[in-house]
């Protein structure tokens, strides 16, 4: 099972999918694409490694095999 955690002005929203359920994968893909097109950034979160560290990587395309994705709004400022 995978999960998108979308940071927004109200905390966060979760969208879950199961690779065995094509409808849930498609829904998660749509949510992912919508946020990316709106300027959000997506990060694939890796499991904790043997050194006790958790690393992530910026992703630009939805991958249903990634278990956890954090989507954050663009930085604002000036």
PDB file with SEQRES, HELIX, SHEET and CRYST1 records, atoms N, CA, C and O in Angstrom:
SEQRES   1 A   78  UNK UNK UNK UNK UNK UNK UNK UNK UNK UNK UNK UNK UNK          
SEQRES   2 A   78  UNK UNK UNK UNK UNK UNK UNK UNK UNK UNK UNK UNK UNK          
SEQRES   3 A   78  UNK UNK UNK UNK UNK UNK UNK UNK UNK UNK UNK UNK UNK          
SEQRES   4 A   78  UNK UNK UNK UNK UNK UNK UNK UNK UNK UNK UNK UNK UNK          
SEQRES   5 A   78  UNK UNK UNK UNK UNK UNK UNK UNK UNK UNK UNK UNK UNK          
SEQRES   6 A   78  UNK UNK UNK UNK UNK UNK UNK UNK UNK UNK UNK UNK UNK          
HELIX    1 AA1 UNK A   22  UNK A   37  1                                  16    
SHEET    1 AA1 5 UNK A  11  UNK A  17  0                                        
SHEET    2 AA1 5 UNK A   2  UNK A   8 -1                                        
SHEET    3 AA1 5 UNK A  68  UNK A  72  1                                        
SHEET    4 AA1 5 UNK A  41  UNK A  45 -1                                        
SHEET    5 AA1 5 UNK A  56  UNK A  59 -1                                        
CRYST1    1.000    1.000    1.000  90.00  90.00  90.00 P 1           1          
ATOM      1  N   UNK A   1       0.844  -1.172   0.000  1.00  0.00           N  
ATOM      2  CA  UNK A   1       0.000   0.000   0.000  1.00  0.00           C  
ATOM      3  C   UNK A   1       0.883   1.226   0.000  1.00  0.00           C  
ATOM      4  O   UNK A   1       1.886   1.278   0.712  1.00  0.00           O  
ATOM      5  N   UNK A   2       0.514   2.213  -0.797  1.00  0.00           N  
ATOM      6  CA  UNK A   2       1.254   3.461  -0.860  1.00  0.00           C  
ATOM      7  C   UNK A   2       0.424   4.605  -0.312  1.00  0.00           C  
ATOM      8  O   UNK A   2      -0.793   4.502  -0.158  1.00  0.00           O  
ATOM      9  N   UNK A   3       1.120   5.706  -0.018  1.00  0.00           N  
ATOM     10  CA  UNK A   3       0.419   6.858   0.530  1.00  0.00           C  
ATOM     11  C   UNK A   3       1.085   8.150   0.088  1.00  0.00           C  
ATOM     12  O   UNK A   3       2.306   8.297   0.135  1.00  0.00           O  
ATOM     13  N   UNK A   4       0.231   9.092  -0.347  1.00  0.00           N  
ATOM     14  CA  UNK A   4       0.653  10.470  -0.576  1.00  0.00           C  
ATOM     15  C   UNK A   4       0.301  11.243   0.683  1.00  0.00           C  
ATOM     16  O   UNK A   4      -0.810  11.109   1.197  1.00  0.00           O  
ATOM     17  N   UNK A   5       1.221  12.047   1.186  1.00  0.00           N  
ATOM     18  CA  UNK A   5       0.931  12.980   2.271  1.00  0.00           C  
ATOM     19  C   UNK A   5       1.094  14.361   1.664  1.00  0.00           C  
ATOM     20  O   UNK A   5       2.198  14.766   1.301  1.00  0.00           O  
ATOM     21  N   UNK A   6      -0.008  15.074   1.557  1.00  0.00           N  
ATOM     22  CA  UNK A   6      -0.008  16.376   0.902  1.00  0.00           C  
ATOM     23  C   UNK A   6      -0.076  17.458   1.965  1.00  0.00           C  
ATOM     24  O   UNK A   6      -1.076  17.584   2.672  1.00  0.00           O  
ATOM     25  N   UNK A   7       0.997  18.241   2.075  1.00  0.00           N  
ATOM     26  CA  UNK A   7       1.030  19.349   3.020  1.00  0.00           C  
ATOM     27  C   UNK A   7       0.194  20.492   2.432  1.00  0.00           C  
ATOM     28  O   UNK A   7       0.350  20.865   1.269  1.00  0.00           O  
ATOM     29  N   UNK A   8      -0.690  21.032   3.263  1.00  0.00           N  
ATOM     30  CA  UNK A   8      -1.509  22.148   2.803  1.00  0.00           C  
ATOM     31  C   UNK A   8      -1.737  23.102   3.970  1.00  0.00           C  
ATOM     32  O   UNK A   8      -1.128  22.928   5.026  1.00  0.00           O  
ATOM     33  N   UNK A   9      -2.559  24.060   3.815  1.00  0.00           N  
ATOM     34  CA  UNK A   9      -2.806  25.064   4.840  1.00  0.00           C  
ATOM     35  C   UNK A   9      -3.561  24.550   6.047  1.00  0.00           C  
ATOM     36  O   UNK A   9      -3.776  25.290   7.006  1.00  0.00           O  
ATOM     37  N   UNK A  10      -3.962  23.300   6.011  1.00  0.00           N  
ATOM     38  CA  UNK A  10      -4.758  22.720   7.095  1.00  0.00           C  
ATOM     39  C   UNK A  10      -4.067  21.500   7.710  1.00  0.00           C  
ATOM     40  O   UNK A  10      -4.740  20.621   8.248  1.00  0.00           O  
ATOM     41  N   UNK A  11      -2.759  21.436   7.640  1.00  0.00           N  
ATOM     42  CA  UNK A  11      -2.028  20.262   8.117  1.00  0.00           C  
ATOM     43  C   UNK A  11      -1.612  19.419   6.923  1.00  0.00           C  
ATOM     44  O   UNK A  11      -0.733  19.808   6.153  1.00  0.00           O  
ATOM     45  N   UNK A  12      -2.246  18.264   6.772  1.00  0.00           N  
ATOM     46  CA  UNK A  12      -1.969  17.461   5.591  1.00  0.00           C  
ATOM     47  C   UNK A  12      -3.172  16.581   5.253  1.00  0.00           C  
ATOM     48  O   UNK A  12      -4.031  16.298   6.089  1.00  0.00           O  
ATOM     49  N   UNK A  13      -3.191  16.164   3.994  1.00  0.00           N  
ATOM     50  CA  UNK A  13      -4.217  15.269   3.476  1.00  0.00           C  
ATOM     51  C   UNK A  13      -3.513  13.994   3.040  1.00  0.00           C  
ATOM     52  O   UNK A  13      -2.414  14.053   2.487  1.00  0.00           O  
ATOM     53  N   UNK A  14      -4.124  12.851   3.279  1.00  0.00           N  
ATOM     54  CA  UNK A  14      -3.551  11.580   2.857  1.00  0.00           C  
ATOM     55  C   UNK A  14      -4.385  10.958   1.744  1.00  0.00           C  
ATOM     56  O   UNK A  14      -5.615  10.956   1.791  1.00  0.00           O  
ATOM     57  N   UNK A  15      -3.689  10.432   0.749  1.00  0.00           N  
ATOM     58  CA  UNK A  15      -4.324   9.682  -0.332  1.00  0.00           C  
ATOM     59  C   UNK A  15      -3.591   8.342  -0.390  1.00  0.00           C  
ATOM     60  O   UNK A  15      -2.374   8.301  -0.574  1.00  0.00           O  
ATOM     61  N   UNK A  16      -4.331   7.255  -0.233  1.00  0.00           N  
ATOM     62  CA  UNK A  16      -3.723   5.922  -0.227  1.00  0.00           C  
ATOM     63  C   UNK A  16      -4.096   5.162  -1.493  1.00  0.00           C  
ATOM     64  O   UNK A  16      -5.147   5.394  -2.090  1.00  0.00           O  
ATOM     65  N   UNK A  17      -3.217   4.253  -1.887  1.00  0.00           N  
ATOM     66  CA  UNK A  17      -3.508   3.393  -3.030  1.00  0.00           C  
ATOM     67  C   UNK A  17      -2.929   2.009  -2.774  1.00  0.00           C  
ATOM     68  O   UNK A  17      -2.051   1.814  -1.934  1.00  0.00           O  
ATOM     69  N   UNK A  18      -3.456   1.066  -3.530  1.00  0.00           N  
ATOM     70  CA  UNK A  18      -2.990  -0.322  -3.485  1.00  0.00           C  
ATOM     71  C   UNK A  18      -2.656  -0.709  -4.923  1.00  0.00           C  
ATOM     72  O   UNK A  18      -3.495  -0.567  -5.812  1.00  0.00           O  
ATOM     73  N   UNK A  19      -1.448  -1.192  -5.156  1.00  0.00           N  
ATOM     74  CA  UNK A  19      -1.038  -1.537  -6.525  1.00  0.00           C  
ATOM     75  C   UNK A  19      -1.928  -2.603  -7.151  1.00  0.00           C  
ATOM     76  O   UNK A  19      -1.950  -2.753  -8.372  1.00  0.00           O  
ATOM     77  N   UNK A  20      -2.665  -3.346  -6.321  1.00  0.00           N  
ATOM     78  CA  UNK A  20      -3.598  -4.362  -6.818  1.00  0.00           C  
ATOM     79  C   UNK A  20      -4.951  -3.763  -7.207  1.00  0.00           C  
ATOM     80  O   UNK A  20      -5.806  -4.461  -7.753  1.00  0.00           O  
ATOM     81  N   UNK A  21      -5.146  -2.473  -6.925  1.00  0.00           N  
ATOM     82  CA  UNK A  21      -6.416  -1.796  -7.203  1.00  0.00           C  
ATOM     83  C   UNK A  21      -6.165  -0.647  -8.183  1.00  0.00           C  
ATOM     84  O   UNK A  21      -5.813   0.456  -7.765  1.00  0.00           O  
ATOM     85  N   UNK A  22      -6.345  -0.900  -9.486  1.00  0.00           N  
ATOM     86  CA  UNK A  22      -6.051   0.111 -10.500  1.00  0.00           C  
ATOM     87  C   UNK A  22      -6.797   1.439 -10.289  1.00  0.00           C  
ATOM     88  O   UNK A  22      -6.254   2.499 -10.601  1.00  0.00           O  
ATOM     89  N   UNK A  23      -8.010   1.398  -9.773  1.00  0.00           N  
ATOM     90  CA  UNK A  23      -8.770   2.639  -9.554  1.00  0.00           C  
ATOM     91  C   UNK A  23      -8.100   3.499  -8.488  1.00  0.00           C  
ATOM     92  O   UNK A  23      -8.044   4.720  -8.632  1.00  0.00           O  
ATOM     93  N   UNK A  24      -7.592   2.886  -7.426  1.00  0.00           N  
ATOM     94  CA  UNK A  24      -6.933   3.673  -6.380  1.00  0.00           C  
ATOM     95  C   UNK A  24      -5.604   4.236  -6.873  1.00  0.00           C  
ATOM     96  O   UNK A  24      -5.215   5.339  -6.492  1.00  0.00           O  
ATOM     97  N   UNK A  25      -4.908   3.479  -7.721  1.00  0.00           N  
ATOM     98  CA  UNK A  25      -3.647   3.962  -8.303  1.00  0.00           C  
ATOM     99  C   UNK A  25      -3.930   5.155  -9.206  1.00  0.00           C  
ATOM    100  O   UNK A  25      -3.206   6.150  -9.161  1.00  0.00           O  
ATOM    101  N   UNK A  26      -4.962   5.068 -10.017  1.00  0.00           N  
ATOM    102  CA  UNK A  26      -5.296   6.159 -10.931  1.00  0.00           C  
ATOM    103  C   UNK A  26      -5.709   7.411 -10.157  1.00  0.00           C  
ATOM    104  O   UNK A  26      -5.325   8.518 -10.534  1.00  0.00           O  
ATOM    105  N   UNK A  27      -6.473   7.255  -9.097  1.00  0.00           N  
ATOM    106  CA  UNK A  27      -6.878   8.402  -8.278  1.00  0.00           C  
ATOM    107  C   UNK A  27      -5.649   9.084  -7.675  1.00  0.00           C  
ATOM    108  O   UNK A  27      -5.538  10.309  -7.710  1.00  0.00           O  
ATOM    109  N   UNK A  28      -4.723   8.289  -7.121  1.00  0.00           N  
ATOM    110  CA  UNK A  28      -3.496   8.850  -6.548  1.00  0.00           C  
ATOM    111  C   UNK A  28      -2.668   9.549  -7.622  1.00  0.00           C  
ATOM    112  O   UNK A  28      -2.100  10.613  -7.376  1.00  0.00           O  
ATOM    113  N   UNK A  29      -2.599   8.954  -8.813  1.00  0.00           N  
ATOM    114  CA  UNK A  29      -1.856   9.565  -9.923  1.00  0.00           C  
ATOM    115  C   UNK A  29      -2.459  10.928 -10.294  1.00  0.00           C  
ATOM    116  O   UNK A  29      -1.728  11.888 -10.533  1.00  0.00           O  
ATOM    117  N   UNK A  30      -3.773  11.005 -10.339  1.00  0.00           N  
ATOM    118  CA  UNK A  30      -4.452  12.266 -10.668  1.00  0.00           C  
ATOM    119  C   UNK A  30      -4.172  13.337  -9.622  1.00  0.00           C  
ATOM    120  O   UNK A  30      -3.890  14.486  -9.962  1.00  0.00           O  
ATOM    121  N   UNK A  31      -4.249  12.961  -8.350  1.00  0.00           N  
ATOM    122  CA  UNK A  31      -3.967  13.918  -7.273  1.00  0.00           C  
ATOM    123  C   UNK A  31      -2.520  14.384  -7.366  1.00  0.00           C  
ATOM    124  O   UNK A  31      -2.246  15.578  -7.243  1.00  0.00           O  
ATOM    125  N   UNK A  32      -1.596  13.458  -7.580  1.00  0.00           N  
ATOM    126  CA  UNK A  32      -0.181  13.785  -7.721  1.00  0.00           C  
ATOM    127  C   UNK A  32       0.025  14.791  -8.857  1.00  0.00           C  
ATOM    128  O   UNK A  32       0.646  15.837  -8.667  1.00  0.00           O  
ATOM    129  N   UNK A  33      -0.500  14.464 -10.031  1.00  0.00           N  
ATOM    130  CA  UNK A  33      -0.318  15.331 -11.208  1.00  0.00           C  
ATOM    131  C   UNK A  33      -0.921  16.712 -10.978  1.00  0.00           C  
ATOM    132  O   UNK A  33      -0.320  17.720 -11.351  1.00  0.00           O  
ATOM    133  N   UNK A  34      -2.083  16.766 -10.376  1.00  0.00           N  
ATOM    134  CA  UNK A  34      -2.746  18.044 -10.111  1.00  0.00           C  
ATOM    135  C   UNK A  34      -1.849  18.928  -9.239  1.00  0.00           C  
ATOM    136  O   UNK A  34      -1.678  20.111  -9.530  1.00  0.00           O  
ATOM    137  N   UNK A  35      -1.283  18.365  -8.182  1.00  0.00           N  
ATOM    138  CA  UNK A  35      -0.427  19.147  -7.279  1.00  0.00           C  
ATOM    139  C   UNK A  35       0.875  19.569  -7.954  1.00  0.00           C  
ATOM    140  O   UNK A  35       1.331  20.698  -7.769  1.00  0.00           O  
ATOM    141  N   UNK A  36       1.473  18.675  -8.731  1.00  0.00           N  
ATOM    142  CA  UNK A  36       2.723  19.012  -9.422  1.00  0.00           C  
ATOM    143  C   UNK A  36       2.475  20.151 -10.410  1.00  0.00           C  
ATOM    144  O   UNK A  36       3.276  21.082 -10.499  1.00  0.00           O  
ATOM    145  N   UNK A  37       1.381  20.080 -11.144  1.00  0.00           N  
ATOM    146  CA  UNK A  37       1.055  21.151 -12.098  1.00  0.00           C  
ATOM    147  C   UNK A  37       0.757  22.463 -11.384  1.00  0.00           C  
ATOM    148  O   UNK A  37       0.898  23.533 -11.978  1.00  0.00           O  
ATOM    149  N   UNK A  38       0.347  22.399 -10.120  1.00  0.00           N  
ATOM    150  CA  UNK A  38       0.071  23.599  -9.328  1.00  0.00           C  
ATOM    151  C   UNK A  38       1.351  24.155  -8.688  1.00  0.00           C  
ATOM    152  O   UNK A  38       1.298  25.150  -7.966  1.00  0.00           O  
ATOM    153  N   UNK A  39       2.492  23.519  -8.949  1.00  0.00           N  
ATOM    154  CA  UNK A  39       3.758  24.031  -8.443  1.00  0.00           C  
ATOM    155  C   UNK A  39       4.280  23.359  -7.188  1.00  0.00           C  
ATOM    156  O   UNK A  39       5.311  23.768  -6.653  1.00  0.00           O  
ATOM    157  N   UNK A  40       3.588  22.332  -6.706  1.00  0.00           N  
ATOM    158  CA  UNK A  40       4.051  21.622  -5.523  1.00  0.00           C  
ATOM    159  C   UNK A  40       5.271  20.767  -5.873  1.00  0.00           C  
ATOM    160  O   UNK A  40       5.546  20.508  -7.044  1.00  0.00           O  
ATOM    161  N   UNK A  41       5.994  20.334  -4.842  1.00  0.00           N  
ATOM    162  CA  UNK A  41       7.162  19.478  -5.013  1.00  0.00           C  
ATOM    163  C   UNK A  41       6.877  18.135  -4.348  1.00  0.00           C  
ATOM    164  O   UNK A  41       6.256  18.082  -3.286  1.00  0.00           O  
ATOM    165  N   UNK A  42       7.333  17.055  -4.973  1.00  0.00           N  
ATOM    166  CA  UNK A  42       7.080  15.709  -4.448  1.00  0.00           C  
ATOM    167  C   UNK A  42       8.398  15.048  -4.081  1.00  0.00           C  
ATOM    168  O   UNK A  42       9.402  15.178  -4.781  1.00  0.00           O  
ATOM    169  N   UNK A  43       8.363  14.334  -2.962  1.00  0.00           N  
ATOM    170  CA  UNK A  43       9.537  13.650  -2.444  1.00  0.00           C  
ATOM    171  C   UNK A  43       9.181  12.202  -2.116  1.00  0.00           C  
ATOM    172  O   UNK A  43       8.257  11.944  -1.345  1.00  0.00           O  
ATOM    173  N   UNK A  44       9.912  11.268  -2.700  1.00  0.00           N  
ATOM    174  CA  UNK A  44       9.760   9.860  -2.352  1.00  0.00           C  
ATOM    175  C   UNK A  44      10.541   9.649  -1.061  1.00  0.00           C  
ATOM    176  O   UNK A  44      11.724   9.982  -0.989  1.00  0.00           O  
ATOM    177  N   UNK A  45       9.893   9.102  -0.053  1.00  0.00           N  
ATOM    178  CA  UNK A  45      10.530   8.888   1.244  1.00  0.00           C  
ATOM    179  C   UNK A  45      10.966   7.436   1.342  1.00  0.00           C  
ATOM    180  O   UNK A  45      10.153   6.519   1.218  1.00  0.00           O  
ATOM    181  N   UNK A  46      12.245   7.241   1.562  1.00  0.00           N  
ATOM    182  CA  UNK A  46      12.800   5.890   1.662  1.00  0.00           C  
ATOM    183  C   UNK A  46      12.638   5.354   3.083  1.00  0.00           C  
ATOM    184  O   UNK A  46      12.512   6.130   4.030  1.00  0.00           O  
ATOM    185  N   UNK A  47      12.640   4.042   3.230  1.00  0.00           N  
ATOM    186  CA  UNK A  47      12.617   3.467   4.586  1.00  0.00           C  
ATOM    187  C   UNK A  47      13.885   3.840   5.350  1.00  0.00           C  
ATOM    188  O   UNK A  47      14.874   4.257   4.749  1.00  0.00           O  
ATOM    189  N   UNK A  48      13.855   3.692   6.662  1.00  0.00           N  
ATOM    190  CA  UNK A  48      15.029   3.966   7.483  1.00  0.00           C  
ATOM    191  C   UNK A  48      16.101   2.931   7.151  1.00  0.00           C  
ATOM    192  O   UNK A  48      15.830   1.731   7.108  1.00  0.00           O  
ATOM    193  N   UNK A  49      17.329   3.416   6.916  1.00  0.00           N  
ATOM    194  CA  UNK A  49      18.410   2.495   6.558  1.00  0.00           C  
ATOM    195  C   UNK A  49      19.097   1.934   7.804  1.00  0.00           C  
ATOM    196  O   UNK A  49      18.695   2.231   8.929  1.00  0.00           O  
ATOM    197  N   UNK A  50      20.123   1.130   7.597  1.00  0.00           N  
ATOM    198  CA  UNK A  50      20.802   0.469   8.708  1.00  0.00           C  
ATOM    199  C   UNK A  50      21.509   1.450   9.637  1.00  0.00           C  
ATOM    200  O   UNK A  50      21.785   1.113  10.788  1.00  0.00           O  
ATOM    201  N   UNK A  51      21.806   2.650   9.161  1.00  0.00           N  
ATOM    202  CA  UNK A  51      22.440   3.675   9.993  1.00  0.00           C  
ATOM    203  C   UNK A  51      21.398   4.514  10.737  1.00  0.00           C  
ATOM    204  O   UNK A  51      21.744   5.465  11.437  1.00  0.00           O  
ATOM    205  N   UNK A  52      20.116   4.153  10.580  1.00  0.00           N  
ATOM    206  CA  UNK A  52      19.059   4.895  11.261  1.00  0.00           C  
ATOM    207  C   UNK A  52      18.655   6.175  10.561  1.00  0.00           C  
ATOM    208  O   UNK A  52      17.981   7.021  11.150  1.00  0.00           O  
ATOM    209  N   UNK A  53      19.057   6.324   9.317  1.00  0.00           N  
ATOM    210  CA  UNK A  53      18.752   7.527   8.533  1.00  0.00           C  
ATOM    211  C   UNK A  53      17.600   7.256   7.573  1.00  0.00           C  
ATOM    212  O   UNK A  53      17.411   6.133   7.103  1.00  0.00           O  
ATOM    213  N   UNK A  54      16.852   8.289   7.297  1.00  0.00           N  
ATOM    214  CA  UNK A  54      15.783   8.209   6.302  1.00  0.00           C  
ATOM    215  C   UNK A  54      16.108   9.239   5.229  1.00  0.00           C  
ATOM    216  O   UNK A  54      16.290  10.419   5.530  1.00  0.00           O  
ATOM    217  N   UNK A  55      16.179   8.804   4.002  1.00  0.00           N  
ATOM    218  CA  UNK A  55      16.506   9.710   2.906  1.00  0.00           C  
ATOM    219  C   UNK A  55      15.333   9.795   1.956  1.00  0.00           C  
ATOM    220  O   UNK A  55      14.471   8.916   1.918  1.00  0.00           O  
ATOM    221  N   UNK A  56      15.319  10.847   1.206  1.00  0.00           N  
ATOM    222  CA  UNK A  56      14.269  11.043   0.222  1.00  0.00           C  
ATOM    223  C   UNK A  56      14.859  11.535  -1.078  1.00  0.00           C  
ATOM    224  O   UNK A  56      16.031  11.905  -1.147  1.00  0.00           O  
ATOM    225  N   UNK A  57      14.049  11.537  -2.091  1.00  0.00           N  
ATOM    226  CA  UNK A  57      14.482  12.018  -3.398  1.00  0.00           C  
ATOM    227  C   UNK A  57      13.329  12.772  -4.043  1.00  0.00           C  
ATOM    228  O   UNK A  57      12.166  12.389  -3.916  1.00  0.00           O  
ATOM    229  N   UNK A  58      13.669  13.842  -4.732  1.00  0.00           N  
ATOM    230  CA  UNK A  58      12.666  14.597  -5.478  1.00  0.00           C  
ATOM    231  C   UNK A  58      12.193  13.723  -6.630  1.00  0.00           C  
ATOM    232  O   UNK A  58      13.002  13.106  -7.322  1.00  0.00           O  
ATOM    233  N   UNK A  59      10.876  13.672  -6.833  1.00  0.00           N  
ATOM    234  CA  UNK A  59      10.330  12.931  -7.969  1.00  0.00           C  
ATOM    235  C   UNK A  59       9.427  13.855  -8.773  1.00  0.00           C  
ATOM    236  O   UNK A  59       8.804  14.762  -8.221  1.00  0.00           O  
ATOM    237  N   UNK A  60       9.364  13.625 -10.046  1.00  0.00           N  
ATOM    238  CA  UNK A  60       8.557  14.449 -10.949  1.00  0.00           C  
ATOM    239  C   UNK A  60       7.383  13.670 -11.531  1.00  0.00           C  
ATOM    240  O   UNK A  60       6.444  14.258 -12.066  1.00  0.00           O  
ATOM    241  N   UNK A  61       7.441  12.328 -11.423  1.00  0.00           N  
ATOM    242  CA  UNK A  61       6.385  11.482 -11.964  1.00  0.00           C  
ATOM    243  C   UNK A  61       5.900  10.521 -10.885  1.00  0.00           C  
ATOM    244  O   UNK A  61       6.677  10.068 -10.044  1.00  0.00           O  
ATOM    245  N   UNK A  62       4.621  10.222 -10.920  1.00  0.00           N  
ATOM    246  CA  UNK A  62       4.037   9.296  -9.957  1.00  0.00           C  
ATOM    247  C   UNK A  62       4.529   7.879 -10.222  1.00  0.00           C  
ATOM    248  O   UNK A  62       4.524   7.412 -11.360  1.00  0.00           O  
ATOM    249  N   UNK A  63       4.952   7.206  -9.167  1.00  0.00           N  
ATOM    250  CA  UNK A  63       5.395   5.818  -9.253  1.00  0.00           C  
ATOM    251  C   UNK A  63       4.632   5.032  -8.188  1.00  0.00           C  
ATOM    252  O   UNK A  63       4.899   5.203  -6.998  1.00  0.00           O  
ATOM    253  N   UNK A  64       3.692   4.178  -8.586  1.00  0.00           N  
ATOM    254  CA  UNK A  64       2.872   3.462  -7.611  1.00  0.00           C  
ATOM    255  C   UNK A  64       3.649   2.463  -6.759  1.00  0.00           C  
ATOM    256  O   UNK A  64       3.112   1.961  -5.772  1.00  0.00           O  
ATOM    257  N   UNK A  65       4.898   2.163  -7.112  1.00  0.00           N  
ATOM    258  CA  UNK A  65       5.689   1.235  -6.307  1.00  0.00           C  
ATOM    259  C   UNK A  65       6.361   1.917  -5.118  1.00  0.00           C  
ATOM    260  O   UNK A  65       6.873   1.242  -4.224  1.00  0.00           O  
ATOM    261  N   UNK A  66       6.363   3.251  -5.101  1.00  0.00           N  
ATOM    262  CA  UNK A  66       6.918   3.994  -3.966  1.00  0.00           C  
ATOM    263  C   UNK A  66       5.880   3.947  -2.848  1.00  0.00           C  
ATOM    264  O   UNK A  66       4.707   4.247  -3.073  1.00  0.00           O  
ATOM    265  N   UNK A  67       6.308   3.572  -1.651  1.00  0.00           N  
ATOM    266  CA  UNK A  67       5.356   3.396  -0.554  1.00  0.00           C  
ATOM    267  C   UNK A  67       4.905   4.707   0.077  1.00  0.00           C  
ATOM    268  O   UNK A  67       3.778   4.804   0.563  1.00  0.00           O  
ATOM    269  N   UNK A  68       5.770   5.713   0.075  1.00  0.00           N  
ATOM    270  CA  UNK A  68       5.422   6.958   0.750  1.00  0.00           C  
ATOM    271  C   UNK A  68       5.943   8.148  -0.037  1.00  0.00           C  
ATOM    272  O   UNK A  68       7.123   8.213  -0.382  1.00  0.00           O  
ATOM    273  N   UNK A  69       5.048   9.089  -0.316  1.00  0.00           N  
ATOM    274  CA  UNK A  69       5.403  10.304  -1.041  1.00  0.00           C  
ATOM    275  C   UNK A  69       4.870  11.493  -0.249  1.00  0.00           C  
ATOM    276  O   UNK A  69       3.712  11.512   0.167  1.00  0.00           O  
ATOM    277  N   UNK A  70       5.738  12.488  -0.047  1.00  0.00           N  
ATOM    278  CA  UNK A  70       5.330  13.721   0.598  1.00  0.00           C  
ATOM    279  C   UNK A  70       5.271  14.790  -0.486  1.00  0.00           C  
ATOM    280  O   UNK A  70       6.206  14.948  -1.272  1.00  0.00           O  
ATOM    281  N   UNK A  71       4.154  15.523  -0.518  1.00  0.00           N  
ATOM    282  CA  UNK A  71       3.975  16.599  -1.490  1.00  0.00           C  
ATOM    283  C   UNK A  71       3.860  17.898  -0.706  1.00  0.00           C  
ATOM    284  O   UNK A  71       2.992  18.044   0.155  1.00  0.00           O  
ATOM    285  N   UNK A  72       4.749  18.840  -1.016  1.00  0.00           N  
ATOM    286  CA  UNK A  72       4.794  20.102  -0.279  1.00  0.00           C  
ATOM    287  C   UNK A  72       4.578  21.281  -1.221  1.00  0.00           C  
ATOM    288  O   UNK A  72       4.974  21.230  -2.386  1.00  0.00           O  
ATOM    289  N   UNK A  73       3.954  22.338  -0.720  1.00  0.00           N  
ATOM    290  CA  UNK A  73       3.746  23.517  -1.557  1.00  0.00           C  
ATOM    291  C   UNK A  73       5.064  24.206  -1.868  1.00  0.00           C  
ATOM    292  O   UNK A  73       6.058  24.001  -1.171  1.00  0.00           O  
ATOM    293  N   UNK A  74       5.072  25.025  -2.916  1.00  0.00           N  
ATOM    294  CA  UNK A  74       6.284  25.757  -3.245  1.00  0.00           C  
ATOM    295  C   UNK A  74       6.623  26.762  -2.143  1.00  0.00           C  
ATOM    296  O   UNK A  74       5.741  27.243  -1.432  1.00  0.00           O  
ATOM    297  N   UNK A  75       7.886  27.061  -2.018  1.00  0.00           N  
ATOM    298  CA  UNK A  75       8.326  28.055  -1.048  1.00  0.00           C  
ATOM    299  C   UNK A  75       7.845  29.435  -1.497  1.00  0.00           C  
ATOM    300  O   UNK A  75       7.841  29.747  -2.688  1.00  0.00           O  
ATOM    301  N   UNK A  76       7.445  30.241  -0.540  1.00  0.00           N  
ATOM    302  CA  UNK A  76       7.016  31.603  -0.842  1.00  0.00           C  
ATOM    303  C   UNK A  76       7.959  32.571  -0.143  1.00  0.00           C  
ATOM    304  O   UNK A  76       8.561  32.240   0.878  1.00  0.00           O  
ATOM    305  N   UNK A  77       8.074  33.704  -0.673  1.00  0.00           N  
ATOM    306  CA  UNK A  77       8.932  34.703  -0.047  1.00  0.00           C  
ATOM    307  C   UNK A  77       9.410  35.704  -1.072  1.00  0.00           C  
ATOM    308  O   UNK A  77       9.010  35.675  -2.236  1.00  0.00           O  
ATOM    309  N   UNK A  78      10.241  36.557  -0.630  1.00  0.00           N  
ATOM    310  CA  UNK A  78      10.691  37.545  -1.585  1.00  0.00           C  
ATOM    311  C   UNK A  78      11.823  38.339  -1.165  1.00  0.00           C  
ATOM    312  O   UNK A  78      12.278  39.207  -1.910  1.00  0.00           O  
TER     313      UNK A  78                                                      
END                                                                             
